[in-house]
Amino acid sequence: MKKLEDLTQAVKNLEADFVKFYEKEQAAAGTRLRKGLSELRKLAQDARKEIQETKASRKSAKP
């Protein structure tokens, strides 16, 4: 469940910058958002890879 916690925390960390960029129109927040979303994408990709590996190992373990 560590992956879920990491993903949830990453999304929460982006919330303030979303508000600053879209509501307060701060350009620097947009840069931070893009960087944060890139990190979020990496976390999600790692989670997808782990899920696929787990599925494959479970499938091969069945008789």
MOKAKA-V987664 format. One record per helix or strand of 2 or more residues. SS is the DSSP state (@ for helix, = for strand). FROM is the first residue (numbers start at 1). LEN is the number of residues. If there is no record, write none. Layout:
# MOKAKA-V987664
SS | FROM | LEN
SS | FROM | LEN
This chain:
# MOKAKA-V987664
@ | 2 | 21
@ | 27 | 35
